[in-house]
Amino acid sequence: MSAETKYIFVTGGVVSGLGKGITTASLGRLLRNRGFRITFQKLDPYINVDADTMNPYQHGEAFVTDDGAVTDLDLGHYERFVDISLTRRASVTTGSVYSTVIEKERRGDYLGATVQMIPHITNEIKERIRSAAKGAAGEPDADIVIAEVGGTVGDIEGLPFLEAIRQFRKDVGTQNVMYIHVTLIPSVGPWGEVKTKPTQHSVMKLREIGLQPDVLICRTRLPLSQEMKNKISLFCDVEPAAVVDAVDVDTIYEVPLLFEEAGLADLVVKRLGLPETTPDLAEWREIVSRIKQPRYEVNVAVVGKYVENGDAYISIAEALKHAGIANDARVNIHWIDSEKLERQPIEQVMEGIDAVLVAPGFGARGVEGKVMAAHYARTKPLPFLGVCYGMQMAVVEFARNMCGLAEAHSEEVNPRTPHPVIHILPDQKNVPNMGNSMRLGSHRCLLVSGSMAERLYGESVIYERHRHRYELNNDYRELLTKHGMVCSGLSPDYRLVEMVEIPSHPYFIATQFHPEFQSRPNRAHPLFRGLIAAALEHNGFRAFREAATKTIDRPMTSRGELTLDNEENNVGLVENTQTLEL
């Protein structure tokens, strides 16, 4: 193929929430299945520098990359669908662009020029887009960059990004750029009459800016007739074959198959002059088949603070589904508000539950509900997984009820607790800013020999992504160990406890890091896979092991793949040189 990188820009119109992120990720999956090197970028119009301080109720989950960028949740979709790891180059916000331009102006980089939207802001955006295709050494690293523009066409804050991608076609050549527009085809009235006018107006708005879409992805409840596609084609000036209907499906992982059947990837390949290859979708079809027709079923309680917003814990939800795929099981997720759990009989709330996951979060609200959930899972016993704050509250519960420290707590919740079993990192105490100031990104972790953690991972050195400010207090490690809790994952300098577990329990394990960020539908994360396996055991499905031996999973890590080598983030591909003993 041509040495020139190809760029695909995905925009959205009519209303938000149409699925631009899933569309972008699905197209990436199809193109990777054709042998192309794919990367992604999210162009977000909000003025925040990153997603680190955003309220999960407003913006959903904050996704963390290996190199410590705190980003929009759509990057999680990109990584899961295409099975790649992105970097901070994949996330561009208005705040980060303006910050950089202002810094350049202060340094005098613009040589006294009046700094304006055009060309300075748009040039910075275009430079960010170009950088997405480059590897660590600056060399071309991707055949295709798929960039999603956040928001909806017509939003005032999105105009600089739309102007930048309009200019980009001129800069790199029409043959190297393609525009895809995701829009809505609503049904109105008592007879469910299909209306194309919103789509027509959305495309008109794009064309006012100077953007003509090459493909329209039309969200609709029912498939569009050829007559309807012809009408959209006529008024929106796209080929009839480029009007692709995106109907509702049972699972988001079915969308790539829907688009493949519609010929979307073939359209892209032809439009960009890419070599035609035969896609291999066998693994993806198996994934969808297991999701839609599983052999088993389990119920998992996810206890958290932001359960009323389905996007707040989206990576955890998807990781549980991936674990279900690996174990050929449907995972029914029961979202439990930790604050409400403090006011209800826990036995009633947990009736019929096969496993408990205590989710991440910040602040004091609802923490006692998380402590109660950890206590319930430990004493019943039910399979348990604690993630980040979930691990911290599991340690608090264990210290109170097994170590005799009735007033044990986290300094984050109670700064005056006489037993701060969870305390702030020393290097975090005097950090003035909240944004992007936590322990972030991928860090190396050593697993204790013979521990459940080592058995689950199948190796003794792992790399996991973090986002937190508080840690297990080393002053209490000996006491916790004496009463049966094992610190089974440690930082290379042994200073930080990354994982804890209770060997006497069928499945009780918790992590300071966020394992959900590395789970994939074809590579379920070991801790989630193990949780669902234990839940099946608890539910009496002894025969599930037969299905598990036929899993489509591959190992989480590969010694043959290059990873980041960043001393600051403690990331790199290294051989294990030490073995920890219980």
C-alpha positions in Angstrom: 0.0 0.0 0.0 1.0 3.7 -0.2 3.4 4.9 2.4 1.0 7.8 3.1 -1.0 7.5 6.2 -4.8 7.6 5.7 -7.1 9.6 8.0 -10.8 9.0 8.7 -12.8 11.6 10.6 -16.0 10.6 12.4 -18.5 13.4 13.2 -22.0 13.3 14.7 -25.2 15.1 14.1 -28.8 15.7 15.3 -28.3 14.6 18.9 -25.5 13.3 21.1 -25.3 9.7 22.2 -25.7 8.1 18.8 -22.7 5.9 19.2 -19.9 7.7 17.4 -17.4 5.9 19.7 -18.8 2.4 18.9 -18.9 3.3 15.2 -15.3 4.4 15.3 -14.2 1.4 17.3 -16.1 -1.0 15.0 -14.6 0.4 11.9 -11.2 0.0 13.4 -11.9 -3.6 14.2 -12.9 -4.3 10.5 -9.9 -2.6 9.1 -7.5 -4.3 11.5 -9.0 -7.6 10.5 -7.9 -6.7 6.9 -4.3 -6.4 8.1 -4.0 -2.6 8.5 -2.2 -1.0 11.4 -4.9 1.1 13.1 -4.7 3.9 15.7 -7.3 6.2 17.1 -7.8 9.8 18.3 -10.6 11.5 20.2 -10.9 15.2 19.5 -12.9 16.6 22.5 -14.3 20.1 22.4 -14.5 20.6 26.2 -12.2 23.1 27.8 -10.9 20.7 30.5 -7.3 19.8 29.9 -8.2 16.2 30.4 -10.9 14.1 32.0 -9.2 13.7 35.4 -11.5 16.1 37.4 -14.7 15.4 35.6 -17.8 14.2 37.5 -18.6 10.6 36.4 -22.3 11.5 36.4 -21.7 14.2 33.8 -19.0 12.6 31.6 -18.9 8.9 32.6 -15.7 7.0 33.3 -12.2 8.5 33.1 -10.1 6.0 31.1 -6.4 5.8 31.8 -3.7 4.9 29.2 -0.4 3.1 29.9 1.5 6.4 29.8 -0.8 8.0 32.4 -3.2 10.1 30.3 -6.7 10.4 31.8 -9.1 10.5 28.9 -12.6 10.1 27.6 -14.2 6.7 27.9 -14.3 6.3 24.2 -10.6 5.4 24.2 -11.7 2.3 26.2 -14.0 1.3 23.4 -11.1 1.8 20.9 -8.7 -0.4 22.9 -11.2 -3.1 23.6 -12.5 -3.5 20.0 -9.2 -3.3 18.3 -7.0 -4.9 21.1 -4.4 -2.2 21.1 -2.9 0.1 23.8 -3.2 3.8 23.1 -1.1 6.7 24.4 -1.8 10.3 25.4 -1.5 11.2 21.7 -4.9 9.7 21.3 -6.6 12.3 23.4 -6.9 16.0 22.3 -9.1 18.5 24.2 -9.7 22.2 23.6 -8.1 22.8 27.0 -4.9 21.0 26.1 -4.7 22.8 22.7 -5.2 26.3 24.1 -2.7 25.6 26.9 -0.1 24.7 24.4 -0.8 27.6 22.1 -0.7 30.0 25.1 2.6 28.5 26.3 4.1 29.0 22.8 2.9 32.6 22.7 4.5 33.3 26.1 7.8 31.8 24.9 7.7 34.0 21.8 7.4 31.0 19.4 5.1 33.0 17.2 7.6 35.8 16.7 5.2 38.6 17.7 2.3 37.5 15.5 -1.2 38.1 16.7 -2.4 34.7 17.9 -5.7 33.7 16.4 -8.1 30.8 16.0 -6.9 30.5 12.4 -4.2 29.6 11.9 -2.7 29.0 15.4 -5.4 27.0 17.1 -6.3 25.0 13.9 -2.6 24.4 13.2 -2.0 23.0 16.7 -5.0 20.7 16.2 -3.7 19.5 12.9 -0.3 18.9 14.4 -1.9 16.7 17.1 -3.7 14.7 14.4 -0.5 14.1 12.5 1.3 13.0 15.7 -1.3 10.3 16.3 0.2 8.3 13.4 3.7 8.4 14.7 5.5 5.9 17.0 7.7 6.7 20.0 10.6 7.7 17.8 8.5 9.9 15.5 8.4 7.4 12.7 5.1 6.5 10.9 3.5 3.8 13.1 0.0 3.5 11.6 -1.6 2.9 8.2 -4.8 4.5 9.2 -5.8 7.1 11.9 -9.5 7.2 12.8 -10.3 10.4 14.6 -13.6 11.0 16.3 -14.8 14.5 16.8 -16.7 14.8 20.1 -20.0 16.6 20.4 -22.6 17.4 17.8 -22.3 19.4 14.6 -23.6 22.9 15.3 -22.0 23.1 18.8 -20.0 26.3 19.0 -17.1 24.7 20.9 -16.6 22.1 18.1 -16.0 24.6 15.3 -12.2 24.9 15.6 -11.9 21.1 15.3 -14.3 20.9 12.3 -12.3 23.7 10.6 -9.1 21.9 11.3 -10.3 18.6 9.8 -11.6 20.6 6.8 -8.1 22.1 6.3 -6.5 18.7 6.8 -7.9 17.3 3.6 -6.2 20.1 1.7 -2.9 19.6 3.6 -2.5 15.8 3.0 -4.6 15.3 -0.1 -8.1 14.3 -0.8 -7.1 10.7 -1.5 -5.8 10.4 2.1 -8.8 11.8 3.9 -12.4 10.4 4.4 -15.3 11.9 6.4 -18.0 9.7 8.1 -21.0 11.3 9.7 -23.2 9.5 12.3 -26.7 10.8 12.3 -30.3 9.9 13.4 -33.2 8.7 11.4 -36.2 9.0 13.9 -39.6 7.5 13.7 -42.5 9.7 14.6 -46.2 9.7 14.8 -48.7 6.8 15.6 -47.5 4.9 12.5 -43.8 5.2 13.2 -43.2 7.2 10.1 -39.4 7.3 9.3 -38.1 10.9 8.8 -34.9 11.8 7.0 -35.1 15.6 7.5 -32.9 15.7 10.7 -30.2 14.0 8.7 -30.6 16.3 5.8 -30.2 19.4 8.1 -27.2 17.8 9.9 -25.4 17.3 6.6 -26.4 20.9 5.5 -24.7 22.2 8.7 -21.6 20.2 7.8 -21.5 21.5 4.3 -21.8 25.1 5.5 -18.5 24.5 7.3 -17.0 23.0 4.1 -17.3 19.3 5.0 -18.9 16.9 2.7 -19.4 13.4 4.2 -18.3 10.4 2.2 -20.4 8.0 4.3 -23.5 8.4 6.5 -24.1 6.0 9.4 -27.8 6.3 10.1 -29.0 5.2 13.6 -32.4 3.7 13.2 -34.7 1.3 15.0 -35.6 -0.6 11.8 -33.6 -1.2 8.6 -33.9 1.4 5.9 -35.5 0.6 2.6 -33.6 1.1 -0.6 -36.1 3.8 -1.4 -35.2 5.6 1.8 -31.5 5.2 1.2 -32.0 6.7 -2.3 -33.7 9.7 -0.8 -31.0 10.3 1.7 -28.4 9.9 -1.1 -30.1 12.5 -3.3 -30.5 15.2 -0.6 -27.2 14.6 1.1 -25.0 14.0 -2.0 -23.6 10.7 -1.0 -23.7 7.4 -3.0 -26.7 5.1 -2.1 -24.2 2.4 -1.0 -22.6 4.9 1.4 -25.9 5.3 3.3 -25.3 2.6 6.0 -28.1 1.9 8.5 -27.1 1.1 12.0 -30.0 -0.7 13.7 -30.1 -1.5 17.4 -28.5 -4.8 18.3 -28.3 -7.1 21.3 -24.6 -6.3 22.1 -22.2 -3.6 21.0 -19.8 -6.3 19.9 -22.3 -7.2 17.1 -21.8 -3.8 15.5 -18.7 -4.7 13.5 -20.5 -7.7 12.0 -23.4 -5.4 11.1 -21.1 -3.0 9.4 -19.2 -5.8 7.6 -22.5 -7.1 6.2 -23.4 -3.5 5.1 -20.0 -3.2 3.2 -18.7 -0.3 5.3 -15.1 -1.5 5.4 -15.1 -2.2 1.6 -16.3 1.4 1.0 -13.5 2.7 3.1 -10.8 0.6 1.4 -12.0 1.6 -2.0 -12.4 5.3 -1.2 -8.8 5.5 0.3 -7.2 3.4 -2.4 -6.1 0.7 0.1 -5.2 -2.8 -1.0 -8.2 -5.2 -0.9 -7.8 -8.1 1.5 -10.1 -10.8 2.9 -11.1 -10.1 6.5 -10.9 -12.8 9.1 -13.9 -12.4 11.4 -14.1 -16.0 12.8 -12.9 -15.0 16.3 -15.2 -12.0 16.4 -18.2 -14.1 15.4 -17.4 -16.6 18.1 -17.3 -13.7 20.7 -20.8 -12.6 19.6 -22.1 -16.1 19.6 -20.9 -16.7 23.2 -22.5 -13.4 24.3 -25.9 -14.2 22.7 -26.0 -18.0 23.4 -24.0 -18.7 26.6 -24.2 -22.1 28.4 -24.2 -20.7 31.9 -25.5 -17.7 33.9 -24.3 -15.9 37.0 -25.3 -12.8 39.0 -22.7 -10.3 40.0 -23.3 -7.4 42.4 -21.3 -4.3 41.6 -21.2 -2.0 44.6 -20.3 1.6 43.8 -21.1 5.3 44.2 -22.0 6.2 40.6 -24.3 3.3 39.6 -27.1 5.5 38.3 -24.9 6.4 35.3 -24.2 3.4 33.2 -21.1 5.0 31.7 -19.4 5.7 35.1 -18.2 2.1 35.4 -18.3 1.1 31.8 -14.9 -0.6 31.7 -15.8 -2.7 34.7 -19.1 -3.7 33.1 -17.3 -4.7 29.9 -14.6 -6.6 31.8 -17.3 -8.7 33.5 -18.8 -9.4 30.1 -15.4 -10.4 28.7 -15.0 -12.8 31.7 -18.4 -14.2 30.8 -17.3 -14.8 27.2 -14.2 -16.6 28.5 -16.3 -18.8 30.8 -19.2 -19.2 28.3 -21.6 -17.5 30.7 -24.0 -14.6 30.7 -23.1 -12.2 33.5 -26.1 -10.4 34.9 -24.8 -7.2 36.6 -26.7 -5.9 39.6 -25.8 -2.3 40.2 -26.0 -1.5 43.9 -25.6 2.0 45.3 -23.2 1.8 48.2 -24.9 4.7 50.0 -28.3 2.9 49.9 -26.7 -0.3 51.0 -26.0 1.4 54.4 -29.8 1.8 54.9 -31.0 -1.6 53.7 -30.6 -5.2 55.0 -27.7 -6.5 53.1 -28.9 -10.1 53.1 -32.0 -8.9 51.2 -30.0 -6.8 48.7 -27.6 -9.7 48.0 -30.1 -12.4 47.6 -29.3 -14.5 44.6 -25.9 -12.9 44.1 -23.0 -15.2 43.1 -20.1 -12.7 43.3 -19.4 -9.2 44.6 -17.3 -6.5 43.0 -16.6 -3.3 45.0 -15.9 -0.5 42.5 -13.6 2.5 42.5 -14.6 6.0 43.7 -13.4 9.0 45.7 -14.6 10.7 48.9 -16.5 9.7 52.0 -20.0 9.2 50.6 -21.1 5.6 50.6 -17.9 4.1 52.0 -19.5 2.2 54.8 -21.7 0.5 52.2 -18.5 -0.7 50.5 -17.1 -1.9 53.8 -20.3 -3.8 54.4 -20.2 -5.4 51.0 -16.6 -6.6 51.6 -17.6 -8.0 55.0 -20.6 -9.8 53.5 -18.5 -11.4 50.7 -15.7 -12.3 53.1 -17.9 -14.0 55.7 -20.5 -15.8 53.5 -18.2 -16.5 51.6 -18.9 -15.1 48.2 -16.3 -14.6 45.4 -15.0 -11.0 45.8 -13.0 -8.6 43.7 -12.1 -5.1 45.0 -10.9 -2.5 42.6 -8.8 0.5 43.8 -11.1 2.1 46.4 -12.7 -1.4 46.6 -9.4 -2.8 47.8 -8.9 0.0 50.3 -12.3 -0.6 51.9 -11.7 -4.3 51.9 -8.5 -3.6 54.0 -10.5 -1.3 56.3 -13.1 -4.1 56.8 -10.5 -6.7 57.5 -8.6 -4.5 60.0 -11.7 -3.7 61.9 -13.2 -7.2 62.1 -10.1 -9.5 62.0 -7.4 -7.4 63.5 -9.4 -5.7 66.3 -8.9 -2.2 65.0 -12.5 -1.0 65.4 -11.8 2.6 64.3 -9.6 1.7 61.4 -10.2 3.8 58.3 -8.7 5.6 55.4 -7.2 9.1 55.9 -9.2 10.2 52.9 -12.5 9.6 54.8 -11.3 10.2 58.4 -8.1 12.2 58.7 -8.2 11.7 62.5 -8.6 8.0 62.6 -6.3 6.4 65.2 -5.6 3.5 62.7 -5.0 4.9 59.2 -4.6 1.5 57.5 -5.0 3.5 54.2 -3.0 6.7 54.0 -1.9 9.2 51.5 1.3 8.7 49.6 4.1 10.9 51.0 4.8 12.4 47.6 1.1 13.3 47.2 0.7 15.3 50.5 1.7 18.7 49.1 0.4 18.4 45.6 -1.7 21.6 45.1 -3.6 20.6 41.9 -6.2 17.9 41.7 -6.0 17.4 37.9 -3.5 14.8 36.6 -1.7 14.7 39.9 -2.4 11.1 41.1 -0.3 8.0 40.6 -1.2 7.4 37.0 -0.4 5.0 34.2 1.2 1.5 33.9 3.4 0.4 36.7 5.3 -2.9 37.3 4.1 -5.2 40.0 5.8 -8.3 41.5 3.5 -11.2 42.5 4.2 -13.4 45.5 5.2 -16.9 44.6 2.3 -19.4 45.1 -0.3 -16.7 45.6 -3.7 -16.7 43.9 -2.6 -13.7 42.0 0.3 -15.5 40.5 -1.8 -18.5 39.6 -4.4 -16.3 37.9 -1.9 -14.3 35.9 0.3 -17.3 35.1 3.4 -15.1 35.7 5.2 -13.3 38.4 5.7 -9.8 36.9 2.7 -7.9 35.6 2.0 -4.3 34.4 -1.2 -2.6 35.4 -2.7 0.9 35.1 -3.3 3.1 38.2 -5.3 6.1 39.1 -5.2 6.8 42.9 -3.6 8.9 45.6 -3.9 6.7 48.7 -2.2 3.4 49.6 -2.1 0.7 52.1 -0.1 1.9 55.2 3.0 -0.2 55.6 2.8 0.2 59.3 -0.1 -2.3 59.3 1.2 -4.8 56.8 2.6 -7.2 59.4 -0.6 -7.1 61.5 -2.8 -7.8 58.4 -0.6 -10.7 57.4 -0.7 -12.1 60.9 -4.5 -12.4 60.7 -4.6 -14.0 57.3 -4.5 -11.3 54.6 -1.6 -11.7 52.2 -0.1 -8.7 50.4 0.4 -10.7 47.1 1.4 -7.9 44.7 4.1 -5.4 45.5 5.9 -2.6 43.7 9.5 -3.5 42.7 10.9 -1.5 45.7 8.5 -3.3 48.0 7.2 0.1 49.2 3.7 -0.1 47.8 1.1 -2.9 48.2 -0.6 -3.4 44.8 -2.7 -6.5 45.6 -4.1 -8.3 48.7 -5.9 -11.6 49.0 -7.2 -14.0 51.6 -5.9 -17.6 51.0 -8.5 -19.2 53.3 -11.3 -17.7 51.1 -12.5 -19.4 47.9 -11.9 -16.2 45.9 -11.1 -13.0 47.7 -8.7 -10.7 45.9 -8.4 -6.9 45.6 -6.2 -4.5 43.6 -4.9 -1.0 44.0 -4.8 -0.7 40.3 -7.5 -0.8 37.6 -7.4 -4.2 35.9 -10.6 -3.4 33.9 -8.7 -1.1 31.6 -6.7 -3.9 30.1 -9.6 -6.4 29.6 -10.6 -7.3 26.0 -13.5 -9.4 24.6 -11.0 -11.8 23.2 -8.6 -11.6 26.2 -10.6 -11.4 29.4 -8.5 -10.0 32.3 -7.3 -12.9 34.6 -8.9 -11.3 37.7 -12.3 -10.9 36.1 -12.1 -14.3 34.4 -11.3 -15.8 37.8 -14.1 -14.0 39.5 -16.7 -15.4 37.1 -15.2 -18.8 37.2 -15.5 -18.7 41.0 -19.1 -17.4 40.7 -20.0 -20.4 38.5 -18.5 -22.7 41.1 -20.5 -21.0 43.8 -23.6 -21.3 41.7 -23.1 -25.0 41.4 -22.0 -25.1 37.7 -19.2 -27.6 38.2 -19.2 -28.5 34.5 -18.3 -25.0 33.5 -14.6 -26.0 33.5 -15.2 -28.1 30.4 -16.3 -25.0 28.6 -13.5 -23.0 30.0 -10.9 -25.3 28.5 -12.3 -24.3 25.1 -11.9 -20.6 25.7 -11.0 -18.2 22.9 -8.9 -16.3 25.4 -5.2 -15.6 24.8 -2.7 -14.6 27.6 -2.9 -11.0 28.9 0.7 -10.3 28.0 3.2 -11.4 25.4 6.9 -11.4 25.9 7.3 -10.8 22.2 5.5 -7.5 22.2 7.2 -4.1 22.7 5.8 -2.1 25.6 6.6 1.4 26.8 10.0 2.0 28.4 9.4 4.9 30.7 11.2 5.2 34.0 8.9 7.8 35.4 5.9 5.6 35.0 7.9 2.4 35.8 6.8 0.8 32.5 8.9 -1.5 30.4 9.4 -5.0 29.2 11.7 -6.6 31.6 12.5 -10.1 32.7 11.5 -11.2 36.2 14.6 -11.2 38.4 13.1 -11.9 41.8 10.7 -14.3 43.3 8.7 -13.3 46.4 7.8 -16.0 48.9 4.7 -16.2 51.0 
